[in-house]
Amino acid sequence: MNRDWEDRVAAAWATLDDYAEDDGAEFRAVIDALVAELPDGSPLGPFERACAWDSTGHSDRAVPLYREALALGLDGYQGRRAKIQLSSSLRNTGQPEEGVKLLTPELDAPSDELDDAVRATLALCLSSLGRDREGLSLVLGALAPHLPRYQRSMANYARALVAPEG
């Protein structure tokens, strides 16, 4: 879509908290109106609608829309966002194992600013499956580079949490 549309979508998202009183219905209507401007078959439509449902507390309604956006070819940065958000929604709806399957390949994807979000969301999915050590390892590994000190120690601790004992 064009820059004007993207700017209007960003402006709408900046007002999300203004719509808290009506369970998000008015906010979702704003997003639906913007989505209506998209050409048929655009993966941005179901993606933006999924985000709106998700952000207003309806992960169950978001899951099929995220899946649709990905099936329609949403890729790149927004595709990665969709995978992160879908995995979170799957976890929220009692399907964390699907979230793990969706996000695990993202650990090997080209690096971008979403790397830590991938690891954090994957850690939550793993924790929901009782795999807390793996989740903690991911979170410590993601945190380590951001620390002012102890980066090497924390990275080593992260690896040790999942290293085979021997």
Helices and strands as residue ranges (DSSP letters): H 3-14, G 16-22, H 25-35, H 44-55, H 59-71, H 76-92, H 96-103, G 104-108, H 115-128, H 132-143, G 144-146, H 151-162
